[in-house]
Structures are given as structure tokens and as C-alpha cells.
Amino acid sequence: MRPRDKRNLQNSLFLNGLRFLLRASRDANSRGDKEVNAVFACVHAGVGLELLIKSRLVKEHWSLIYDVDGATGIPAEDEKLKTVGAKQALSRMQKLCGVQISPKHLQAIGNVLDVRNKAVHYSTEIKVEHAKSLVSRSLDIAIDLVDNELKSTSKKFLVEVKELRETSLKLDHFVKARLARISKTHDLSKAFKCPSCLHVAEVPSEIGLSCLMCGGARGWGDLQECADVSCYSCGGIELRVLGSTLIPDSDGLPDTNWHVMCPECFEEIDLIECPRCEALHEGSFFCDGCQGWADHQ
């Protein structure tokens, strides 16, 4: 591909990405059919991020946006050629372009793409608050990409980039104001990070976990059961796994820390997996049943 054609392709991906993101913002703030517009806001946000990621790939080499696995070889420029999907493009940007993405943004991008996929293929109900939160995070990620990876390209589209920044500030103000209102009526110090909107606003109830920010809900029956231990407070035996994080063990190697909750009294417990029998337990390494074995090794 000639250098001029490469620049045109990168500019086209960049500008279209900005346009989709700005359209996502307008959809999220539309006064029309809010439920329908919320769905389109999430779809457009996902498309916008995908196009900016692909613009970064073209900056590295134009062939990186195309699906060239197998024996197809390197394609010539052709609008009918198949391009890679969003998650594969993201992986290539990290591995082949050396772009560093924070775990927070990486999780948010995955969330945006997953919601987009559900919205496109299934009958999905998305609340306006959820859409605004998702679009706000998408614009934040987009601005980071523009500033750190696509600055030279952005100089050609100063008007659109300026509008993107202004829109991001307005949505960010909405999200912060909503969280402030929620915190006045609810104690968020013991809230969890919502897997849908990624805000720390998920609280327990008799039927499960619900997010005060986006309205997302997870019933207790939807969560993985932890049968290895019982609740220390009420004796409940149907603890549920809320999530896990990686923590360093005594040798500095990553170990999994499981966070569970009792649906009866909402007691929270942190557990680790025994390396010998794989049972979850509260402790530092081996469970009580395997500690004697370890002492005699």
C-alpha cells in the first residue's frame, strides 16, 4: 500500500471512530425513546472504540487490521477484504504495537464490547444510566488513545477531538453527580464493583446483588456456589462467590484470592485455594486438613 493510501485509511478509521463515539453520546442523552437510544448508544460506543484501535494498528502497519491467518497471505487494498474483530484488534494493538493499556481500561473495553455484542444479537434491555456510564468510560478511553497513541492523526481533526473532550466532561459530570446522590442515601463503603458499569455501587439484598448506578442485577442463584466453608457469623452453608483477584503468595508468585458472601447475613469472607486439595479456605496457604501433611514433608 502506498504511504498516501495508508494515511487515508488511518484517517478514515480515526474520523469514523470519533463520529461513532459522538453519536453514542447523543444517543445516550436523547429525549426520544430512551430504551432504544440506550441500546444504540452502547453499540455506537463499541464501534467507535474498535475503529480507533484499528486506526492505531494501521499506524503501525496497514496489514494488521486484516484477517490474514492461514494461507491467504498479505492482502492488497480492497474494501471487500475481511478485517479482524474488535477483541483481536485490541490484542494485536497490545502485542504487536506495544501499546500499554491499564487493567482498568482493559476491563472497561471488554465490558463495552460485550455489551455491544449482546445489544446487537439479543433482545437486551439497557437502562439510560448504564448507557451513559458506559459511553463515559468509552470517551475516557478514546481520549487516552488519542493523546498517547494517535496525537499526530488527531491534529487533522481538531474540531472533532475538541467536541469529544467537551462531551466527555459533560458525561463525567453526570456520572459523578449521580454517584454523589446515591452516596447520600446509601452507604457505598461496603459496595462492590458492578460487572456491568464497573462502578463501586453494587449492594446486596435478599434476592441478590443490584447496582444503584446502572440498575444491573445478579440473583444469588446466578452466582457460583462455594460449598467448602460455612458462614462464620450465621452458619449459612450456601456462600456465593462474588469475584476473585490475584495476590502475591509468600514466594511472590500470583495466587487467587476468592471473595465470597453469605446470602443470609451478607457477611463477606476472603478465601484462598489450598494448593494440595484445591479446597477454598481462610488462611495463608494450606487448609487445616492439609497443613499436617505439609508439616511432615
C-alpha positions in Angstrom: 0.0 0.0 0.0 1.3 3.4 -0.9 2.1 5.8 2.0 -0.7 8.2 0.9 -3.3 5.4 0.8 -2.1 4.2 4.3 -2.6 7.7 5.7 -6.0 8.0 4.1 -7.1 4.6 5.6 -5.8 5.6 9.1 -7.5 9.0 8.9 -10.8 7.4 7.8 -10.7 4.9 10.7 -9.9 7.7 13.1 -12.6 10.1 12.0 -15.2 7.4 11.8 -14.3 6.3 15.3 -14.8 9.8 16.6 -18.1 10.1 14.8 -19.5 6.9 16.3 -18.4 7.9 19.8 -20.0 11.3 19.5 -23.2 9.7 18.1 -23.1 7.3 21.1 -23.1 10.4 23.4 -26.1 11.9 21.5 -28.0 8.7 21.7 -27.4 8.4 25.5 -28.6 11.9 26.0 -31.6 11.8 23.6 -35.0 12.7 24.9 -36.7 10.3 22.4 -37.3 6.6 23.0 -34.8 6.3 25.8 -34.6 2.5 25.9 -33.9 2.2 22.2 -31.4 5.1 22.3 -29.6 3.5 25.2 -29.1 0.3 23.2 -27.8 2.3 20.2 -25.5 4.3 22.4 -23.8 1.2 23.6 -23.5 -0.2 20.1 -22.0 3.0 18.7 -19.6 3.3 21.6 -18.2 -0.2 20.9 -17.9 0.5 17.2 -16.1 3.8 17.9 -13.5 2.2 20.2 -12.9 -0.6 17.7 -12.2 1.9 14.9 -9.8 4.0 17.0 -7.9 0.8 17.9 -7.7 -0.2 14.2 -6.5 3.3 13.3 -3.6 2.7 15.7 -3.0 -0.7 14.0 -2.8 1.0 10.6 -0.3 3.5 12.0 2.0 0.5 12.8 1.3 -1.3 9.6 -1.8 -1.3 7.4 -2.0 -5.1 7.1 -2.6 -5.5 10.9 -6.3 -4.7 10.5 -6.9 -7.5 8.1 -7.6 -11.2 8.8 -4.6 -12.8 7.1 -4.4 -16.0 9.1 -3.7 -19.2 7.2 -2.7 -19.2 3.6 -4.4 -16.1 2.5 -1.2 -14.1 2.6 -0.9 -10.3 2.8 -3.9 -8.7 1.0 -3.8 -5.8 -1.3 -6.0 -2.8 -0.6 -9.6 -4.0 -1.2 -12.8 -2.8 0.5 -14.2 -6.3 0.3 -11.4 -7.8 2.4 -12.4 -9.1 5.9 -10.9 -7.1 8.9 -10.3 -8.6 12.3 -12.8 -8.4 15.1 -12.6 -5.8 17.9 -11.0 -8.1 20.5 -8.5 -9.5 18.1 -7.6 -5.9 17.0 -7.2 -5.0 20.7 -4.9 -8.0 21.2 -2.8 -7.0 18.2 -2.5 -3.4 19.4 -1.1 -4.7 22.7 1.2 -7.4 21.4 2.3 -6.1 18.0 2.3 -2.3 18.6 3.4 -2.4 22.2 0.6 -0.3 23.4 0.2 -0.4 27.2 -3.4 -0.4 28.5 -4.2 -0.1 32.2 -6.1 -3.0 33.7 -9.0 -0.6 34.5 -9.3 0.5 30.8 -8.8 -3.1 29.6 -11.7 -4.3 31.7 -13.8 -1.4 30.5 -13.1 -2.0 26.9 -14.0 -5.7 27.3 -17.2 -4.7 29.0 -18.1 -2.2 26.2 -17.5 -4.8 23.5 -19.5 -7.5 25.4 -22.5 -5.1 25.9 -22.3 -4.2 22.2 -22.4 -7.8 21.2 -25.4 -8.5 23.4 -27.2 -5.4 22.2 -26.6 -6.4 18.5 -27.5 -10.1 18.7 -30.1 -10.4 21.5 -33.1 -8.6 22.9 -31.2 -6.7 25.6 -32.7 -4.1 28.0 -30.2 -1.4 28.8 -31.0 1.4 31.1 -30.1 5.0 30.3 -27.9 5.3 33.4 -26.0 2.2 32.3 -25.6 3.6 28.7 -24.3 7.0 30.0 -21.8 5.3 32.3 -20.6 3.0 29.5 -20.3 5.8 27.0 -18.5 8.0 29.5 -15.9 5.3 30.0 -15.6 4.8 26.3 -14.9 8.5 25.7 -12.3 8.4 28.5 -10.5 5.5 26.9 -10.8 7.2 23.5 -9.1 10.4 24.7 -6.3 8.4 26.2 -5.7 6.7 22.8 -5.9 10.0 21.0 -3.4 11.7 23.4 -0.9 8.8 23.8 -1.1 6.9 20.5 -2.8 8.9 17.8 -1.7 12.5 18.5 -0.3 13.1 15.0 -3.5 12.0 13.4 -5.7 14.0 15.8 -4.1 17.2 14.6 -6.0 16.8 11.3 -9.4 16.7 13.2 -9.1 19.3 15.9 -12.8 20.2 15.8 -13.9 16.6 16.3 -11.4 16.0 19.0 -12.4 19.1 20.9 -16.0 18.1 20.7 -15.0 14.6 22.1 -13.3 16.2 25.1 -16.2 18.5 25.8 -18.7 15.7 25.6 -16.6 13.5 27.9 -16.5 16.2 30.5 -20.3 16.5 30.4 -20.9 12.8 30.8 -18.3 12.5 33.5 -20.1 15.3 35.4 -23.3 13.3 35.1 -21.7 10.1 36.4 -20.1 11.8 39.4 -23.3 13.7 40.3 -25.3 10.5 40.2 -22.8 8.7 42.4 -22.9 11.7 44.8 -26.7 11.5 45.0 -26.6 7.7 45.6 -24.0 8.1 48.4 -26.3 10.5 50.3 -28.9 7.8 50.7 -26.8 4.6 50.7 -23.5 3.6 52.3 -21.2 2.8 49.4 -18.2 2.0 51.7 -19.3 -1.7 51.6 -20.5 -1.7 48.0 -18.9 -3.9 45.2 -17.8 -3.1 41.7 -20.6 -3.7 39.3 -19.6 -6.0 36.5 -21.9 -4.1 34.1 -21.0 -0.4 34.6 -17.8 -1.0 36.7 -18.7 1.5 39.3 -18.5 0.6 43.0 -22.2 0.8 43.6 -23.4 -2.8 43.8 -25.1 -3.7 47.1 -26.6 -7.0 48.5 -30.3 -7.7 49.2 -32.5 -10.7 49.9 -32.7 -11.6 46.2 -29.1 -10.9 45.2 -26.9 -8.0 44.2 -28.2 -4.9 42.5 -26.3 -1.9 41.2 -27.5 1.5 42.4 -25.8 3.2 39.4 -26.9 1.3 36.4 -29.7 -0.9 37.7 -27.9 -4.2 36.9 -28.8 -7.2 39.0 -27.4 -10.6 39.8 -29.6 -13.1 41.7 -27.9 -15.3 44.3 -28.7 -18.3 42.2 -26.7 -16.7 39.3 -23.5 -16.7 41.4 -21.1 -19.6 41.8 -21.8 -21.6 45.0 -18.9 -22.0 47.5 -19.5 -25.3 49.4 -16.1 -25.5 51.0 -16.9 -23.3 54.0 -19.8 -22.1 56.0 -20.6 -18.6 57.2 -18.7 -17.7 60.4 -21.5 -15.4 61.6 -24.7 -17.2 61.0 -23.6 -20.7 59.9 -25.1 -20.4 56.4 -23.8 -23.1 54.1 -24.7 -21.5 50.7 -22.0 -18.9 50.3 -21.7 -17.3 46.9 -18.5 -16.3 45.0 -18.6 -12.6 44.2 -15.3 -12.5 42.3 -11.5 -13.1 42.6 -8.3 -11.1 42.5 -4.7 -12.1 42.1 -2.4 -11.5 45.1 1.3 -12.5 45.6 2.0 -15.5 47.7 4.9 -16.0 50.1 7.2 -16.6 47.2 6.0 -13.5 45.3 4.0 -15.7 42.8 0.4 -14.8 41.9 -2.2 -16.6 43.9 -6.0 -16.3 43.6 -8.0 -14.6 46.4 -11.7 -15.5 46.3 -14.2 -13.0 47.7 -17.4 -14.7 48.9 -20.6 -13.6 50.7 -23.3 -15.2 52.7 -26.8 -14.5 51.2 -28.4 -14.8 54.7 -26.4 -12.2 56.7 -24.3 -10.5 54.0 -21.1 -11.5 55.8 -18.0 -11.1 53.5 -15.2 -13.6 53.6 -11.9 -13.7 51.7 -10.7 -17.2 50.8 -7.7 -18.8 49.1 -7.4 -22.2 47.3 -5.4 -24.9 49.0 -2.6 -25.9 46.6 -2.9 -29.6 47.6 -6.7 -30.4 47.7 -7.9 -27.1 46.0 -10.5 -26.5 48.7 -11.2 -22.9 49.5 -10.3 -21.8 53.0 -9.5 -18.8 55.1 -5.8 -18.8 55.8 -2.3 -18.2 54.4 -1.5 -21.4 52.3 -2.7 -24.9 53.2 -6.1 -25.7 54.6 -6.4 -27.2 58.1 -6.8 -30.7 56.6 -3.6 -30.5 54.6 -1.5 -28.5 57.0 -0.5 -31.6 58.9 0.6 -33.3 55.7 2.7 -30.2 54.8 4.4 -30.2 58.2 5.7 -33.7 57.7 7.1 -33.1 54.2 
